[in-house]
C-alpha cells in the first residue's frame, strides 16, 4: 500500500519548526514570510489565505506528531500570535480543559426553541444557541448578561488576528459591568491556553473599563453542558469555577432535586 501523502499544512509547519528547533530552546518566533518560503522549498501550493496555516494549528488541528514528540515531559508546543504576521512556538504545560467526571449535574428547564434544535448546523452552533436561549451564562456567573456579538474576528495588538465564538456583556447587582468571551467546544475539541490568553488580551484592549470573565462551554454526554470560568496565571490556564448543566423538560426536575439544590445553596 502506498504511503499516505502528508497534509500540506503539516508539511509546511514541520519545515518551519525544523528551521528553528533546538533541544535547548523552549520558544522561538517565525514570520508569515517563512510560510511562503517553506511552501516554495517543498513545492507545495499555498492556500489563498497564508495565515490560515498557523491559524489552523492554533484553533482547529493538532500539531504534527513530529513536532509534538519533541516537547518536554508534561509540556506541549503551542503557537501564539505575536502581532501582525508574526508567531511564536512555545512550550506550555499540557493542560486541556476537560469536564470533571465527579461533579454534580444541575438540571435546568430547557427553553431552547425546537426549530433552533432542528436546524442548528454544527455542534458549536447548537451549543452556543442552547447556552444563549437558556441563559446559562447568567445562571453560571450570577449576573445579567446580553449577547453582544457572534464569531467576533478582530486584530489584537501583539497577538494578531483572533476569533471569539461569542461575546457577552453583563452587569451585576452592584453595578459592575463585565465582558464575557465565550469559546464553544463540541465533539472531541478541547479548550487550550492560547484561546484564553487571546480572549483576555482582546477584552483588555477592546473593553478596558469592563471586567473580563473568560468562559469555555463544552458538550458532554446525556445532553449535558459543562461551563468553565478560566484565567491564565504564569502562562498556564487555570479553572476558576466549573459547573455542569443538563437541559430537561420542567417535569423531569423532581421535588427532591429542587430540595437538594436548596440545601446546597444554604
C-alpha positions as CSV (number, residue, x, y, z in Angstrom):
1,X,0.0,0.0,0.0
2,X,1.5,3.4,-0.9
3,X,2.3,5.7,1.9
4,X,-0.3,8.4,2.6
5,X,0.8,11.8,1.4
6,X,1.4,14.3,4.2
7,X,-1.1,17.1,4.7
8,X,0.3,20.3,3.1
9,X,-0.3,22.3,6.3
10,X,1.5,19.7,8.3
11,X,4.5,19.6,5.9
12,X,4.8,23.4,5.9
13,X,4.7,23.8,9.7
14,X,7.1,20.9,10.2
15,X,9.5,22.6,7.8
16,X,9.3,25.9,9.7
17,X,9.7,24.1,13.1
18,X,12.8,22.2,11.8
19,X,14.4,25.5,10.9
20,X,14.4,26.8,14.4
21,X,14.1,23.9,16.8
22,X,16.9,23.1,19.2
23,X,16.7,20.9,22.3
24,X,17.9,23.9,24.3
25,X,15.1,26.2,23.1
26,X,11.6,26.3,24.6
27,X,10.3,29.1,22.4
28,X,11.1,30.8,19.1
29,X,9.4,33.1,16.7
30,X,8.7,32.9,13.0
31,X,7.0,35.1,10.3
32,X,4.4,34.7,7.7
33,X,7.1,35.1,5.0
34,X,8.6,31.8,6.3
35,X,5.4,30.0,5.4
36,X,5.8,31.1,1.8
37,X,9.5,30.1,1.8
38,X,8.7,26.7,3.3
39,X,6.0,26.1,0.6
40,X,8.4,27.0,-2.1
41,X,11.1,24.7,-0.7
42,X,8.6,21.8,-0.6
43,X,7.0,22.7,-3.9
44,X,3.6,23.0,-2.1
45,X,0.8,25.2,-3.3
46,X,-0.1,27.7,-0.6
47,X,-3.7,28.5,0.4
48,X,-5.1,31.9,-0.7
49,X,-5.1,32.9,3.0
50,X,-1.5,32.2,4.0
51,X,-2.3,33.0,7.7
52,X,-4.6,30.0,7.7
53,X,-1.7,27.7,8.2
54,X,-0.7,28.8,11.7
55,X,-4.3,29.7,12.4
56,X,-5.4,26.1,11.8
57,X,-2.9,24.8,14.4
58,X,-3.8,27.5,16.9
59,X,-7.5,26.7,16.9
60,X,-8.6,23.7,14.9
61,X,-5.9,21.0,14.5
62,X,-3.2,19.2,16.5
63,X,0.4,19.9,15.5
64,X,2.1,17.0,13.6
65,X,3.5,14.2,15.7
66,X,7.0,15.0,14.6
67,X,6.6,18.3,16.4
68,X,4.6,17.1,19.4
69,X,7.1,14.4,20.3
70,X,9.9,17.0,20.8
71,X,8.2,18.7,23.7
72,X,9.5,18.1,27.3
73,X,7.5,15.7,29.5
74,X,4.4,17.4,30.8
75,X,4.6,20.1,28.2
76,X,3.3,20.7,24.7
77,X,4.1,23.0,21.8
78,X,1.6,25.8,21.1
79,X,1.6,28.6,18.5
80,X,0.9,32.1,19.8
81,X,0.2,35.3,17.8
82,X,2.9,37.9,18.2
83,X,1.4,40.7,16.2
84,X,0.9,41.3,12.5
85,X,2.3,38.3,10.5
86,X,4.4,37.1,13.5
87,X,4.0,34.0,15.5
88,X,5.8,32.1,18.3
89,X,6.2,28.4,19.1
90,X,6.3,28.0,22.8
91,X,6.3,25.0,25.2
92,X,3.4,25.3,27.6
93,X,2.3,22.9,30.3
94,X,0.0,20.3,28.8
95,X,-3.4,21.3,30.1
96,X,-6.6,20.7,28.3
97,X,-9.9,21.8,29.9
98,X,-11.8,18.5,30.3
99,X,-15.0,18.2,32.3
100,X,-14.7,16.5,35.7
101,X,-16.3,13.1,36.0
102,X,-17.2,13.7,39.7
103,X,-19.0,17.0,39.5
104,X,-22.8,17.1,40.3
105,X,-25.2,17.9,37.5
106,X,-27.7,20.7,37.8
107,X,-30.9,20.3,35.8
108,X,-32.3,23.4,34.1
109,X,-35.7,23.6,32.3
110,X,-34.9,23.5,28.6
111,X,-36.0,26.8,26.9
112,X,-34.3,26.1,23.5
113,X,-36.9,26.7,20.7
114,X,-37.4,23.4,18.9
115,X,-36.9,25.0,15.5
116,X,-33.4,26.0,16.6
117,X,-32.6,22.5,17.7
118,X,-33.9,21.2,14.4
119,X,-31.8,23.4,12.2
120,X,-28.5,24.1,14.0
121,X,-25.8,23.1,11.5
122,X,-22.8,22.3,13.8
123,X,-22.1,21.2,17.3
124,X,-20.7,24.6,18.0
125,X,-23.8,26.5,16.7
126,X,-26.1,24.2,18.7
127,X,-24.1,24.7,21.8
128,X,-24.0,28.5,21.5
129,X,-27.7,28.5,20.9
130,X,-28.5,26.4,23.9
131,X,-26.3,28.5,26.2
132,X,-27.9,31.7,24.9
133,X,-31.6,30.6,25.0
134,X,-31.3,29.0,28.4
135,X,-29.4,32.0,30.0
136,X,-26.7,29.6,31.1
137,X,-24.1,32.4,31.3
138,X,-26.4,34.3,33.7
139,X,-27.0,31.2,35.8
140,X,-23.4,30.3,35.9
141,X,-21.9,33.7,36.8
142,X,-24.9,35.0,38.7
143,X,-25.2,38.3,36.7
144,X,-27.4,39.6,34.0
145,X,-25.8,39.1,30.6
146,X,-26.6,40.1,27.0
147,X,-25.1,38.6,23.8
148,X,-23.1,41.4,22.0
149,X,-21.7,39.6,19.0
150,X,-21.2,36.1,17.5
151,X,-18.0,35.0,15.9
152,X,-16.0,38.1,16.6
153,X,-13.0,38.3,14.3
154,X,-10.6,41.1,15.2
155,X,-7.0,42.0,15.5
156,X,-5.3,42.4,18.9
157,X,-2.0,44.3,19.3
158,X,1.0,42.0,19.8
159,X,-1.3,39.0,19.2
160,X,-2.7,39.3,15.7
161,X,-5.9,38.1,14.3
162,X,-8.2,36.2,16.7
163,X,-11.8,34.8,16.7
164,X,-14.1,34.6,19.7
165,X,-17.2,32.4,19.3
166,X,-19.5,34.8,21.2
167,X,-19.1,37.9,23.3
168,X,-21.5,38.8,26.1
169,X,-21.6,42.0,28.2
170,X,-23.2,41.9,31.7
171,X,-23.9,43.8,34.9
172,X,-24.3,42.6,38.5
173,X,-26.4,43.9,41.4
174,X,-23.5,46.3,42.4
175,X,-23.5,48.0,39.0
176,X,-20.2,46.4,38.0
177,X,-20.0,45.8,34.2
178,X,-18.4,42.7,32.6
179,X,-17.3,41.5,29.2
180,X,-17.6,37.7,28.8
181,X,-15.8,36.0,25.9
182,X,-17.2,32.5,25.3
183,X,-15.5,29.7,23.4
184,X,-17.7,26.8,22.4
185,X,-16.3,23.3,22.1
186,X,-18.3,20.4,20.6
187,X,-17.3,16.8,19.8
188,X,-13.8,15.9,20.8
189,X,-12.5,19.6,20.6
190,X,-10.8,20.8,23.8
191,X,-10.1,24.3,25.0
192,X,-6.5,25.3,25.2
193,X,-4.4,28.1,26.8
194,X,-3.9,30.1,23.6
195,X,-7.6,30.8,23.3
196,X,-8.0,32.0,26.9
197,X,-4.9,34.2,26.6
198,X,-6.1,35.8,23.4
199,X,-9.6,36.3,24.7
200,X,-8.4,38.1,27.8
201,X,-6.0,40.2,25.8
202,X,-8.8,41.2,23.4
203,X,-11.1,42.2,26.2
204,X,-8.4,44.3,27.9
205,X,-7.8,46.1,24.6
206,X,-11.3,46.5,23.3
207,X,-13.2,46.8,26.6
208,X,-10.7,48.3,29.0
209,X,-13.3,49.6,31.5
210,X,-15.1,46.2,31.8
211,X,-14.2,43.2,34.0
212,X,-13.3,40.2,31.8
213,X,-14.6,36.7,32.8
214,X,-13.5,34.2,30.2
215,X,-15.8,31.2,29.6
216,X,-15.5,27.8,27.9
217,X,-18.6,25.8,27.1
218,X,-18.4,22.1,26.2
219,X,-20.9,19.5,25.2
220,X,-20.9,16.4,27.4
221,X,-22.9,13.1,27.1
222,X,-26.6,12.9,28.0
223,X,-27.4,16.4,26.8
224,X,-25.1,17.9,29.5
225,X,-23.2,21.2,29.1
226,X,-20.1,22.0,31.0
227,X,-19.2,25.6,31.7
228,X,-15.8,26.8,32.9
229,X,-14.6,30.2,34.0
230,X,-11.0,30.4,33.1
231,X,-8.0,32.6,33.7
232,X,-4.3,32.5,32.9
233,X,-1.5,32.5,35.5
234,X,2.2,32.4,34.6
235,X,1.3,31.4,31.1
236,X,-0.8,28.4,32.2
237,X,-4.6,28.1,32.0
238,X,-6.4,27.8,35.3
239,X,-10.0,26.9,36.2
240,X,-11.7,29.4,38.4
241,X,-15.0,27.5,38.5
242,X,-16.7,24.6,36.8
243,X,-20.4,23.7,36.6
244,X,-22.4,21.0,34.7
245,X,-25.9,21.7,33.5
246,X,-28.5,19.3,31.9
247,X,-31.3,20.8,29.9
248,X,-34.5,18.8,30.5
249,X,-38.3,19.2,30.5
250,X,-39.5,21.1,33.6
251,X,-41.5,18.0,34.6
252,X,-38.2,16.0,34.7
253,X,-37.0,18.0,37.7
254,X,-38.3,16.3,40.8
255,X,-39.3,17.9,44.1
256,X,-36.4,16.1,45.8
257,X,-33.9,17.5,43.3
258,X,-35.2,21.0,43.9
259,X,-34.9,20.5,47.6
260,X,-31.3,19.2,47.2
261,X,-30.4,22.4,45.2
262,X,-31.8,24.5,48.1
263,X,-29.7,22.6,50.6
264,X,-26.6,23.1,48.6
265,X,-27.2,26.8,48.3
266,X,-27.8,27.3,52.0
